[in-house]
Amino acid sequence: MTDASEDASDIEKLYEFGERLNEAKDKSQNVKDYEGIIAATRGSVKAKQLAAQLIPRFFKFFPNLSSQAVYAHIDLCEDQELGVRVQAIRGLPLFCKDTPEYVSKIVDILAQLLTAENVERDAVHKALMSLLRQDVKASLTALFIKHIQSVDETDENLREKVLSFIRDKVFPLKAELLKPQEEMERHITDLIKKSLHDVTGAEFKMFMDFLKSLSIFGEKAPPERIQELIEIIEGQADLDAQFNVSDGDHIDRLLSCLYMALPFFMRGASNSKFMNYVNKHIIPVFEKLPEERKLELLKNLAESSPYTSPQDSRQILPSVVQLLKKYMPWRKTGEETNFTYVECLLYTFHHLAHKAPNATNSLCGYKIVTGQPSDRLGEDFSEQYKDFTERLSNIEELSRATMKKLTQGMAEHNKAMAAAKSDEAKDKIKTQKQNATTGLRTCNNILAMTQLHSKSPLFIGDRRVNLSWKEPVKPSLPSTATASGAKRTTSAANGSGNTVSKRARGGGSSGAHNQLVNRALEGLSYGGRSGGGQRGRGRGWGGRGRGRGYR
């Protein structure tokens, strides 16, 4: 009974303090009243809840008690009673209503409370959003600098909570929060760039997806803005480091970043640094790469090749031709032919040779005349021509034989599908049909790209060949021209009209080859690429000793 009466007395005193402060014209003179409110943070549960409302309400009138008031309020945020904590959290933004210089400090406090759960966590989210709407620049700066850019090992869980809050609550509201738009988009871009020294692959992708959604990097962005994004990706790929083929983390990071850069190459950014790094460091040790990464590299190389400059094309062609010859043998060897490797390399060869055609004179024995000394027309490269064209003939023969087997196999798959009883059996047959379809597209593409037997061949420099793992190109408007006997489109001619699942990438001449391709597809999960799980943040990006595993 005594405790209850004491509680009631404490509550009554708090109301008196509040009423006197409300009525006072010069509230700064009522120091004792405000000190009494601060002291109530050590009282009963109800007293603490009331104090949590009154402390921020009159905070601005007592600058000499600011530290004491803030620390007392923080104690309430860590109270044993959930109701007290929630009330205190809700009051934190009010400290900044008339004293905006406290925004950074209060955001920092709230960020540390993001590890809370349920009602308490929701209160933290609402409080942070309130401050972001009040002063987005100061709030974002506090979140990034104190909890993302510089973080101790012990703060790993907190860092992830802050990142989740930014991803789920801030990024979706960028149009509302980032005002004035250009100034704030530039500010958050700079904050993100300073945060990328120690991120996982998933975090880096999250940040890049956000950056490219900003208007400053939109469709109307000048070339230098797009190049800025490429330079961010180049930095993450660590293209200034010496390559170590045993450093799996660097390989993963390099391939992920190269794939992530492709849309920006399409928009005009230079791929020179990536392509030269691959040429100098990766292709020479291609055979030492993990099997599943070889295919990923060749696909990235093929998709990057149309955007390579003439000068870089001339530099890279010798390595590509050498690798192409390895997988396009001179005669039948009895070994399994990796048709997807050949497709990738032929596609890369065509696009590089289209940019530097006379470079193929010494490499393949062609007689392409450009009028430049680099034509080397006075030299005898007949052996190179014979070797290269015989390899082309051999791969053509192998491709046709494989297409015949795959076509026969499709009929067998259709029969098996009709007879299949269980869903599991039907799914297995469906996958086999998808692999066969992709294999047919791969071989069709190879046959379209081996028409290089002329002494002065024309190299493909456009999109007439649709790579087998890419979505089929669909005509923009339905047409009846083909039905009436008109010439088929190039897409139909090279087999790109076949429907293929994204999962059935790569093709082959047998079940064993399909298994190899399927294994090679395991790994990356960016934008339709294969999908390996993230390895966790072991704070050690390979040999750099700094950070988090990339995948």
Buried (B, 14 or more C-beta within 10 A) or exposed (E): EEEEEEBEEBBEBBEEBBEBBEEBEEBEEBEEBBBBBBBBBEBBBBBBBBBBBBBBBBBBBBEEBBEBBBEBBBBBBEBEEEBBBBBBBBBBBBBBBEBEEBBBBBBBBBBBBBBBEEEBBEBBBBBBBBBBEBBBBBBBBBBBBBBBBEBEEEBEEBBBBBBEBBBEBBBEEBEEBBEEEEEBBEBBBEBBBEBBBBBBBBBBBBBBBBBBEBBBBEEEBEEEBBBBBBBBBBBBBBBEBEBBBEBBBBBBBBBBBBBBBBEBBEBEBBBBBBBBBBBEBBBBEBEEBBEBBBBBBBBBBBBBBBBBBEEBBBBBBBBBBEBBBEBBBEEEEEEEBBBBBBBBBBBBBBBBBBBBBBBBBBBBBBBBEEEEEEBBEEEEBEEBBEBBBBBBBBBBEBBEEBBEBBEEBBEEBEEBBEEBEEEEEEEBBBBBBBBBBBBBBBBBBBBBBBEBEEEEBEBBBEEBBBBBBBEBBEEEEEEEEEEEEEEEBBBBBBBBBBEBEEBBBBBBBBEEBBEBBBBBBEBBBBEBBBEBEBBEBEEEBBBBEEBBBBB
